[in-house]
């Protein structure tokens, strides 16, 4: 399996966003699996909301260009960001499905 450069760039951008949004855990708090004190479910929920907002922003910018209200450079940037986000979500989904299939193959 080859890795597309755009998918790698999207993964690095997503990691940078995650690193920027996550704060260090406080001294007396018990770790909950995610730095910053939230649960893993909260982390996934926030990641999906960020992905959807990126996709919607790309769509809205493209529609604004169609109406003649947006700059072409902004449209290309927003659409490219949406494409990278979608590539990242698809790559994560494929990894989760692969992990699930590996677990199902394990003998009991």
Steps between C-alpha positions, in 0.01 A plus 500: 500500500644835399443815698383801305691819584172685550383239751827528691474880501142476626604267778776738608259795493245307704768405751611863524140608565458233766827599668401866500153431644603259777625646825725327751322307775470666837709377791238328719263371232483133417589422138200412285680386187513838328732780608289789620255292703234413240390153407596325178140529383514877550824512303345309209188713511703821488717366218193414293347843566824666387504283188142587415561871552801483267294328232214748540742795479637367171150457363390847610809662349444319171139618496614857571737477202212384283311812604809711426559596862824314578858511383624201298799453730274475805278252319792278400639512855166416662423218257851357538464511880167320474653236273789441740256470789293246311814301411597494866156383611500224238851387603397486867184309411705247301737450794211448743337246269832320456552486877148367551558230240828402665327470837224286349762262354658436842431161653323495834 
